[in-house]
Amino acid sequence: MTNISSVASKSEWAASLEAALHNAERAEELLSYAGDQLSEAERKVAGSYYTPVDVARHFWSEYCLRSGIFTAKAAQELLQKYHFIEPAAGAGVLFFSLLDQMSKKGADVSSIAGIHTTFVDVNASALEFIRGEISKIERRFKLAFKNVSYIH
């Protein structure tokens, strides 16, 4: 079981999740113009939109509030109970925001890394971006997100 117990490690973990979240937000805007969508009008016609970090945070905050997820135990139970599917995943802002929210609720690292998630997107570059951000976290903290899959 991976456990981050020292204050420095906890702050490094929080900083890594925060970095992944903001990297994803920056990438989502760029990825929404990938392929043939070169103009704002073409992007809108294709239905390609990015999710700002503040919107994703608000979503998960409201979800936790309405679902009674206030403790580490409740956060860990949520992560173990469900398989999260993110259609039109983009760069994964909703996913990284969920990890951040669960961490702030006190969920341990092994519960967070054990999340069952499937990312779906027509943009292969978006999926590769998510894979790369997850790999950075895995290498830095010597853990594995074994239950994550990607569908292009």
Accessible surface in RSA format (square Angstrom, percent):
REM  Atomic radii and reference values for relative SASA: ProtOr
REM  Chains: A
REM  Algorithm: Lee & Richards
REM  Probe-radius: 1.40
REM  Slices: 20
REM RES _ NUM      All-atoms   Total-Side   Main-Chain    Non-polar    All polar
REM                ABS   REL    ABS   REL    ABS   REL    ABS   REL    ABS   REL
RES MET A   1   182.73  94.6 100.13  66.3  82.60 196.7  75.70  64.4 107.03 141.8
RES THR A   2    43.43  30.9  36.37  36.9   7.05  16.8  19.69  26.4  23.74  35.9
RES ASN A   3   103.05  71.1  76.50  73.9  26.56  63.9  16.61  40.0  86.44  83.6
RES ILE A   4    21.18  12.1  11.59   8.6   9.60  23.1  13.81   9.9   7.37  20.0
RES SER A   5    84.44  71.4  65.11  86.9  19.33  44.5  34.77  74.1  49.66  69.6
RES SER A   6    56.14  47.4  46.44  62.0   9.70  22.4  50.85 108.3   5.29   7.4
RES VAL A   7   127.43  83.9 123.13 111.5   4.30  10.4 123.33 107.2   4.09  11.1
RES ALA A   8    61.46  56.5  53.40  82.4   8.07  18.3  58.73  82.7   2.73   7.2
RES SER A   9    36.19  30.6  36.19  48.3   0.00   0.0   6.24  13.3  29.95  42.0
RES LYS A  10   116.38  56.8 111.90  68.7   4.48  10.7  59.74  53.8  56.63  60.3
RES SER A  11    63.90  54.0  54.56  72.8   9.34  21.5  44.96  95.7  18.94  26.5
RES GLU A  12    72.87  41.8  70.89  53.6   1.98   4.7  19.66  38.0  53.21  43.4
RES TRP A  13     9.48   3.8   9.48   4.6   0.00   0.0   8.96   4.8   0.53   0.9
RES ALA A  14    48.58  44.7  46.05  71.1   2.53   5.8  47.00  66.2   1.58   4.2
RES ALA A  15    55.33  50.9  44.21  68.2  11.13  25.3  51.22  72.1   4.11  10.9
RES SER A  16    10.20   8.6   4.88   6.5   5.31  12.2   6.94  14.8   3.26   4.6
RES LEU A  17     0.15   0.1   0.15   0.1   0.00   0.0   0.15   0.1   0.00   0.0
RES GLU A  18    57.39  32.9  57.39  43.4   0.00   0.0  37.44  72.4  19.94  16.3
RES ALA A  19    51.70  47.5  42.88  66.2   8.82  20.1  51.33  72.3   0.37   1.0
RES ALA A  20     2.52   2.3   1.62   2.5   0.91   2.1   1.96   2.8   0.56   1.5
RES LEU A  21     0.00   0.0   0.00   0.0   0.00   0.0   0.00   0.0   0.00   0.0
RES HIS A  22    60.32  33.0  60.02  41.7   0.29   0.8  43.76  45.1  16.56  19.3
RES ASN A  23    35.75  24.7  32.56  31.5   3.19   7.7   7.65  18.4  28.11  27.2
RES ALA A  24     0.00   0.0   0.00   0.0   0.00   0.0   0.00   0.0   0.00   0.0
RES GLU A  25    44.38  25.5  43.64  33.0   0.74   1.8  10.01  19.4  34.37  28.1
RES ARG A  26   147.45  61.9 139.94  71.3   7.51  17.9  76.49 104.5  70.96  43.0
RES ALA A  27    13.88  12.8  10.43  16.1   3.45   7.8  13.57  19.1   0.31   0.8
RES GLU A  28     9.74   5.6   7.57   5.7   2.16   5.2   1.39   2.7   8.35   6.8
RES GLU A  29    80.82  46.4  80.80  61.1   0.01   0.0  10.54  20.4  70.28  57.4
RES LEU A  30   135.87  75.7 127.35  91.1   8.52  21.4 127.83  89.8   8.04  21.6
RES LEU A  31    29.76  16.6  25.44  18.2   4.32  10.9  26.21  18.4   3.55   9.6
RES SER A  32     5.64   4.8   2.22   3.0   3.42   7.9   5.39  11.5   0.25   0.4
RES TYR A  33    71.63  33.4  65.88  37.5   5.75  15.0  48.01  36.1  23.62  29.1
RES ALA A  34    32.93  30.3  20.28  31.3  12.65  28.8  30.58  43.1   2.35   6.2
RES GLY A  35    64.83  80.0   0.00   N/A  64.83  80.0  41.69 114.4  23.15  51.8
RES ASP A  36   127.32  89.2 115.51 115.0  11.81  27.9  35.27  83.0  92.05  91.8
RES GLN A  37    44.62  24.9  44.42  32.5   0.19   0.5   3.73   8.0  40.88  31.0
RES LEU A  38   145.36  81.0 117.86  84.3  27.50  69.1 119.35  83.8  26.02  70.0
RES SER A  39    47.58  40.2  41.60  55.5   5.99  13.8  44.26  94.3   3.32   4.7
RES GLU A  40    78.97  45.3  72.83  55.1   6.13  14.6  52.07 100.7  26.90  22.0
RES ALA A  41    68.23  62.7  59.52  91.9   8.70  19.8  65.54  92.3   2.68   7.1
RES GLU A  42    84.56  48.5  80.36  60.8   4.19  10.0  34.35  66.4  50.21  41.0
RES ARG A  43    16.60   7.0  16.60   8.5   0.00   0.0   2.00   2.7  14.60   8.8
RES LYS A  44   108.36  52.9  96.34  59.1  12.02  28.6  43.92  39.5  64.44  68.6
RES VAL A  45   135.76  89.3 104.06  94.2  31.70  76.4 111.48  96.9  24.28  65.8
RES ALA A  46    56.81  52.2  16.92  26.1  39.90  90.8  28.31  39.9  28.51  75.5
RES GLY A  47    49.00  60.4   0.00   N/A  49.00  60.4  23.38  64.2  25.61  57.4
RES SER A  48    29.09  24.6  22.52  30.0   6.57  15.1  12.17  25.9  16.92  23.7
RES TYR A  49   138.65  64.7 111.10  63.2  27.55  71.7  88.67  66.6  49.98  61.6
RES TYR A  50    81.76  38.2  66.71  38.0  15.05  39.2  32.10  24.1  49.66  61.2
RES THR A  51    34.36  24.4  32.54  33.0   1.82   4.3   9.09  12.2  25.28  38.2
RES PRO A  52    43.28  31.5  43.28  39.4   0.00   0.0  43.28  35.7   0.00   0.0
RES VAL A  53     6.09   4.0   6.09   5.5   0.00   0.0   6.09   5.3   0.00   0.0
RES ASP A  54   101.36  71.0  91.94  91.5   9.42  22.3  43.81 103.1  57.55  57.4
RES VAL A  55    81.53  53.6  78.15  70.7   3.38   8.1  80.93  70.3   0.59   1.6
RES ALA A  56     0.00   0.0   0.00   0.0   0.00   0.0   0.00   0.0   0.00   0.0
RES ARG A  57    67.36  28.3  66.56  33.9   0.80   1.9  36.12  49.4  31.24  18.9
RES HIS A  58   116.04  63.4 110.84  77.0   5.20  13.3  73.46  75.7  42.58  49.5
RES PHE A  59    98.41  49.2  94.11  58.3   4.30  11.2  97.89  59.3   0.53   1.5
RES TRP A  60    23.13   9.3  23.13  11.2   0.00   0.0  23.13  12.3   0.00   0.0
RES SER A  61    53.35  45.1  50.10  66.9   3.25   7.5  14.20  30.2  39.15  54.8
RES GLU A  62    49.83  28.6  49.74  37.6   0.09   0.2  19.61  37.9  30.23  24.7
RES TYR A  63    73.30  34.2  67.62  38.5   5.68  14.8  50.76  38.1  22.54  27.8
RES CYS A  64     0.60   0.5   0.60   0.7   0.00   0.0   0.60   1.5   0.00   0.0
RES LEU A  65   107.15  59.7  95.29  68.2  11.86  29.8  96.48  67.8  10.68  28.7
RES ARG A  66   196.50  82.5 156.70  79.9  39.81  94.8  61.57  84.2 134.93  81.8
RES SER A  67    56.82  48.0  22.49  30.0  34.33  79.1  20.94  44.6  35.88  50.3
RES GLY A  68    38.68  47.7   0.00   N/A  38.68  47.7  19.79  54.3  18.89  42.3
RES ILE A  69    10.29   5.9  10.29   7.7   0.00   0.0  10.29   7.4   0.00   0.0
RES PHE A  70   123.65  61.9 100.18  62.1  23.47  61.1 100.73  61.1  22.93  65.6
RES THR A  71    76.46  54.4  72.25  73.2   4.20  10.0  70.36  94.5   6.09   9.2
RES ALA A  72    36.45  33.5  32.29  49.8   4.17   9.5  32.29  45.5   4.17  11.0
RES LYS A  73   145.51  71.0 141.24  86.7   4.28  10.2  87.48  78.7  58.03  61.8
RES ALA A  74    22.74  20.9  18.30  28.2   4.44  10.1  19.96  28.1   2.79   7.4
RES ALA A  75     0.00   0.0   0.00   0.0   0.00   0.0   0.00   0.0   0.00   0.0
RES GLN A  76    39.90  22.3  39.90  29.2   0.00   0.0   3.18   6.8  36.72  27.9
RES GLU A  77    87.50  50.2  84.92  64.2   2.58   6.1  38.81  75.1  48.68  39.7
RES LEU A  78    11.33   6.3   6.92   5.0   4.41  11.1  10.54   7.4   0.79   2.1
RES LEU A  79     1.36   0.8   0.27   0.2   1.09   2.7   0.39   0.3   0.98   2.6
RES GLN A  80   127.23  71.1  98.91  72.3  28.31  67.4  41.23  87.8  85.99  65.2
RES LYS A  81   153.12  74.7 117.78  72.3  35.34  84.1  77.88  70.1  75.24  80.1
RES TYR A  82    98.02  45.8  93.50  53.2   4.52  11.8  67.27  50.5  30.75  37.9
RES HIS A  83    97.16  53.1  72.89  50.7  24.26  62.1  57.07  58.8  40.08  46.6
RES PHE A  84    35.76  17.9  31.88  19.7   3.88  10.1  35.76  21.7   0.00   0.0
RES ILE A  85   112.94  64.3  87.26  65.0  25.68  61.9  87.42  63.0  25.52  69.3
RES GLU A  86    21.29  12.2  20.29  15.4   0.99   2.4  14.28  27.6   7.01   5.7
RES PRO A  87    91.84  66.9  83.12  75.8   8.72  31.7  83.12  68.6   8.72  54.2
RES ALA A  88    86.75  79.8  60.52  93.4  26.22  59.7  63.52  89.4  23.23  61.5
RES ALA A  89     1.66   1.5   0.00   0.0   1.66   3.8   0.00   0.0   1.66   4.4
RES GLY A  90    17.64  21.7   0.00   N/A  17.64  21.7  17.57  48.2   0.07   0.1
RES ALA A  91     0.00   0.0   0.00   0.0   0.00   0.0   0.00   0.0   0.00   0.0
RES GLY A  92     0.00   0.0   0.00   N/A   0.00   0.0   0.00   0.0   0.00   0.0
RES VAL A  93     0.00   0.0   0.00   0.0   0.00   0.0   0.00   0.0   0.00   0.0
RES LEU A  94    57.34  31.9  56.65  40.5   0.69   1.7  56.84  39.9   0.50   1.3
RES PHE A  95     6.16   3.1   2.13   1.3   4.03  10.5   6.08   3.7   0.08   0.2
RES PHE A  96     0.00   0.0   0.00   0.0   0.00   0.0   0.00   0.0   0.00   0.0
RES SER A  97     0.99   0.8   0.09   0.1   0.90   2.1   0.00   0.0   0.99   1.4
RES LEU A  98     2.06   1.1   2.06   1.5   0.00   0.0   2.06   1.4   0.00   0.0
RES LEU A  99     0.07   0.0   0.07   0.0   0.00   0.0   0.07   0.0   0.00   0.0
RES ASP A 100     6.06   4.2   6.06   6.0   0.00   0.0   0.00   0.0   6.06   6.0
RES GLN A 101    23.73  13.3  23.44  17.1   0.29   0.7   0.61   1.3  23.12  17.5
RES MET A 102     0.00   0.0   0.00   0.0   0.00   0.0   0.00   0.0   0.00   0.0
RES SER A 103    25.18  21.3  13.71  18.3  11.47  26.4   1.26   2.7  23.92  33.5
RES LYS A 104   136.96  66.8  99.15  60.8  37.81  90.0  81.72  73.6  55.24  58.8
RES LYS A 105    53.36  26.0  41.24  25.3  12.12  28.9   9.38   8.4  43.98  46.8
RES GLY A 106    41.43  51.1   0.00   N/A  41.43  51.1  26.40  72.5  15.03  33.7
RES ALA A 107     8.06   7.4   0.00   0.0   8.06  18.3   0.00   0.0   8.06  21.4
RES ASP A 108    30.59  21.4  23.34  23.2   7.25  17.1  22.14  52.1   8.46   8.4
RES VAL A 109     6.44   4.2   6.32   5.7   0.12   0.3   6.32   5.5   0.12   0.3
RES SER A 110    35.52  30.0  24.16  32.2  11.35  26.2  20.80  44.3  14.72  20.6
RES SER A 111    12.51  10.6   4.42   5.9   8.09  18.6   6.35  13.5   6.16   8.6
RES ILE A 112     0.00   0.0   0.00   0.0   0.00   0.0   0.00   0.0   0.00   0.0
RES ALA A 113     6.76   6.2   6.22   9.6   0.53   1.2   6.43   9.1   0.33   0.9
RES GLY A 114    28.68  35.4   0.00   N/A  28.68  35.4  23.34  64.0   5.34  12.0
RES ILE A 115     0.00   0.0   0.00   0.0   0.00   0.0   0.00   0.0   0.00   0.0
RES HIS A 116    73.77  40.3  73.77  51.3   0.00   0.0  50.74  52.3  23.03  26.8
RES THR A 117     1.75   1.2   1.67   1.7   0.08   0.2   1.67   2.2   0.08   0.1
RES THR A 118    13.34   9.5  13.34  13.5   0.00   0.0   7.19   9.7   6.14   9.3
RES PHE A 119     0.00   0.0   0.00   0.0   0.00   0.0   0.00   0.0   0.00   0.0
RES VAL A 120    47.51  31.3  47.51  43.0   0.00   0.0  47.51  41.3   0.00   0.0
RES ASP A 121    16.79  11.8  12.61  12.6   4.18   9.9   3.33   7.8  13.46  13.4
RES VAL A 122   142.49  93.8 123.30 111.6  19.19  46.3 126.31 109.8  16.18  43.9
RES ASN A 123    30.59  21.1  24.30  23.5   6.29  15.1  17.89  43.1  12.70  12.3
RES ALA A 124    47.93  44.1  43.87  67.7   4.06   9.2  44.38  62.5   3.55   9.4
RES SER A 125    65.26  55.1  55.90  74.6   9.35  21.5  20.49  43.6  44.77  62.7
RES ALA A 126     0.78   0.7   0.78   1.2   0.00   0.0   0.78   1.1   0.00   0.0
RES LEU A 127     5.88   3.3   5.88   4.2   0.00   0.0   5.88   4.1   0.00   0.0
RES GLU A 128    98.53  56.6  91.71  69.4   6.82  16.2  45.30  87.6  53.23  43.5
RES PHE A 129    50.21  25.1  40.38  25.0   9.83  25.6  48.97  29.7   1.25   3.6
RES ILE A 130     0.00   0.0   0.00   0.0   0.00   0.0   0.00   0.0   0.00   0.0
RES ARG A 131    98.71  41.4  98.37  50.1   0.34   0.8  42.58  58.2  56.12  34.0
RES GLY A 132    31.79  39.2   0.00   N/A  31.79  39.2  30.51  83.7   1.28   2.9
RES GLU A 133     7.52   4.3   7.05   5.3   0.46   1.1   0.00   0.0   7.52   6.1
RES ILE A 134     5.97   3.4   5.97   4.4   0.00   0.0   5.97   4.3   0.00   0.0
RES SER A 135    31.47  26.6  31.08  41.5   0.38   0.9  10.77  22.9  20.70  29.0
RES LYS A 136   102.37  49.9  96.96  59.5   5.41  12.9  70.45  63.4  31.92  34.0
RES ILE A 137     5.21   3.0   4.17   3.1   1.04   2.5   5.21   3.8   0.00   0.0
RES GLU A 138    40.74  23.4  38.78  29.3   1.96   4.7   9.43  18.2  31.31  25.6
RES ARG A 139   161.57  67.8 142.69  72.7  18.88  44.9  82.56 112.8  79.01  47.9
RES ARG A 140   126.05  52.9  98.49  50.2  27.56  65.6  46.76  63.9  79.29  48.1
RES PHE A 141    27.81  13.9  13.58   8.4  14.23  37.0  18.55  11.2   9.26  26.5
RES LYS A 142   178.82  87.2 148.37  91.0  30.45  72.5 116.47 104.8  62.34  66.4
RES LEU A 143    21.06  11.7   2.74   2.0  18.32  46.0  12.70   8.9   8.36  22.5
RES ALA A 144    47.51  43.7  33.65  51.9  13.87  31.5  33.65  47.4  13.87  36.7
RES PHE A 145    12.44   6.2   0.09   0.1  12.35  32.1   0.09   0.1  12.35  35.4
RES LYS A 146   175.83  85.8 140.79  86.4  35.03  83.4  91.48  82.3  84.34  89.8
RES ASN A 147    54.90  37.9  41.85  40.4  13.05  31.4   9.89  23.8  45.01  43.5
RES VAL A 148    23.50  15.5   2.57   2.3  20.93  50.4   2.81   2.4  20.69  56.1
RES SER A 149    52.88  44.7  49.75  66.4   3.13   7.2  43.77  93.2   9.10  12.8
RES TYR A 150    48.73  22.8  20.86  11.9  27.87  72.5  16.96  12.7  31.78  39.2
RES ILE A 151    95.06  54.1  92.31  68.8   2.75   6.6  95.06  68.5   0.00   0.0
RES HIS A 152   139.33  76.2  84.93  59.0  54.41 139.2  74.01  76.3  65.32  76.0
END  Absolute sums over single chains surface
CHAIN  1 A     8262.6       6736.4       1526.2       4995.6       3267.0
END  Absolute sums over all chains
TOTAL          8262.6       6736.4       1526.2       4995.6       3267.0
